[in-house]
Amino acid sequence: MGRGRVELKRIENKINRQVTFSKRRNGLLKKAYELSVLCDAEIALIIFSNRGKLYEFSSSGMTKTLERYQRCCFIPHDNTHERETQSWYLEVIKLNAKYEALQRTQRHLLGEDLGPLNMKELHNLEKQLEGALARARQQKTQIMMEQMDDLRKKERQLGDLNKQLIVKVSSLC
């Protein structure tokens, strides 16, 4: 014998309401999981209880699914131009964020605006600077060695030229 249809109205008894919430929440989470597995659907489910407790399920990462949802909702499907404009707008926002991060990093490398950094970040910055200093010194040493080799070649050439001149002068006398 099947169950009768349940009238949908708020359950007044607090204990019964909590039990029903718990059972139906678990059933809903199970159904969301089954749907994602059986149909390979991307699903995100968020539930807040009346006490403010959060319950969630996501088949492929809540953040990823919410970002996809926002892109879908804020970019109209019927207007390609608007979709492209929105895409460029999002790209500009990302590039601006990267630009600001690079500027902040440059200020840090120059020893400016170090106040908000914690000990670990300062330690990493110090390692970066030490590595950069070592590479700069290595490059400087290499250039100096090349210059010394060039100067030695010029010294030999001038020495040879000097010997030739001495021979010419001695042959004239």
Secondary structure, 3 states (H helix, E strand, C coil): CCCCCCCCCCCCCHHHHHHHHHHHHHHHHHHHHHHHHHHCCCCEEEEECCCCCEEEEECCCHHHHHHHHHHHHHCCCCCHHHHHHHHHHHHHHHHHHHHHHHHHHHHHHCCCCCCCCCHHHHHHHHHHHHHHHHHHHHHHHHHHHHHHHHHHHHHHHHHHHHHHHHHHHHHHC
